[in-house]
Amino acid sequence: MSKQMNETGIAMVRLKIARDGRVVDATLIRPTGYARLDEEARAVVLRIGRFMPVPARLRPNEEFLLLDQPMRFGPA
């Protein structure tokens, strides 16, 4: 539907990743201005659900890693 309506943009999603790679949370921190795209930006990360484990040398004293990930919708 969004593609047919020419809705495009870049959403920024803040991922909260556990040391074992599980996605604990995904928060929209910069919206595209289109509700469908904003919802999908968050949903796609939650569907992935898991990334590679966080290397032990990277922030070893923190239980979670926060990562801001841009999600582009539309032409590259």
C-alpha positions as CSV (number, residue, x, y, z in Angstrom):
1,M,0.0,0.0,0.0
2,S,2.8,2.5,0.9
3,K,4.6,1.7,-2.3
4,Q,1.5,2.4,-4.4
5,M,1.0,5.7,-2.6
6,N,4.7,6.7,-3.1
7,E,5.4,6.9,0.6
8,T,9.1,7.0,1.1
9,G,11.5,8.0,3.9
10,I,14.1,7.0,6.4
11,A,13.1,5.9,9.8
12,M,15.6,5.6,12.7
13,V,15.1,2.7,15.0
14,R,17.0,2.3,18.3
15,L,17.7,-1.4,18.9
16,K,18.3,-2.8,22.3
17,I,20.3,-5.9,21.9
18,A,21.2,-8.4,24.6
19,R,24.7,-9.7,24.8
20,D,23.6,-13.0,23.3
21,G,22.2,-11.1,20.2
22,R,18.5,-11.2,21.1
23,V,16.5,-8.1,20.1
24,V,15.0,-7.0,23.4
25,D,13.4,-3.8,22.1
26,A,13.0,-1.6,19.1
27,T,12.0,2.0,19.5
28,L,11.2,4.5,16.7
29,I,13.4,7.5,17.4
30,R,12.9,9.4,14.1
31,P,9.7,8.8,12.1
32,T,9.3,9.0,8.3
33,G,6.0,10.8,8.7
34,Y,4.0,7.8,7.4
35,A,2.5,5.6,10.1
36,R,2.7,2.4,7.9
37,L,6.4,2.9,7.2
38,D,7.2,3.7,10.9
39,E,5.4,0.6,12.1
40,E,7.2,-1.6,9.5
41,A,10.6,-0.1,10.5
42,R,10.1,-1.4,14.0
43,A,8.4,-4.6,13.0
44,V,11.1,-5.8,10.6
45,V,13.7,-5.6,13.4
46,L,11.5,-7.5,15.8
47,R,10.8,-10.2,13.1
48,I,14.6,-10.7,12.7
49,G,14.7,-11.2,16.4
50,R,18.3,-12.1,16.8
51,F,21.7,-10.9,15.6
52,M,25.2,-12.3,16.2
53,P,26.2,-12.2,19.9
54,V,27.9,-9.0,21.0
55,P,31.7,-9.5,21.2
56,A,32.9,-9.7,24.8
57,R,35.5,-6.9,24.1
58,L,32.7,-4.5,23.1
59,R,31.5,-2.7,26.2
60,P,32.1,-5.7,28.5
61,N,30.4,-4.1,31.6
62,E,27.1,-3.5,29.8
63,E,24.2,-6.0,29.7
64,F,22.7,-4.5,26.5
65,L,24.0,-2.7,23.4
66,L,22.0,0.2,22.0
67,L,22.3,0.7,18.2
68,D,20.6,3.4,16.1
69,Q,19.7,1.8,12.8
70,P,18.4,3.8,9.8
71,M,15.7,2.0,7.8
72,R,15.2,3.3,4.2
73,F,11.9,3.0,2.4
74,G,11.8,3.9,-1.3
75,P,14.5,4.5,-3.9
76,A,18.1,3.9,-2.8
